[in-house]
């Protein structure tokens, strides 16, 4: 089975971009150490600082589900919730046959 790709698009509330950046940075660093997490990138557009895109790759659904139960993620989610205006999460499969 191909790897699981998680694509998350987040719009932060006005004035919350800097606080969110600190939280997501810490979450990304911790996530990269999880078994089954192959990539966790935080992407931003300098012209739209309130928009953040996450690009994550996991070995499989079980690795992603474990990520969602990780203590660091649960702490991040609770702290970030009041800073987020909208969030969209897409589950994709890596099309590369070697992936």
ABEGO torsion letter per residue (X at the ends): XBBBBBBBBBBBBBGAAAAAAAAAAAAAAAAAABBGBABBBBBBBAABAABBBBBBBBABAAAAAAAAABAAAAAAAAAAAAABABBBBBBBBBABAAX
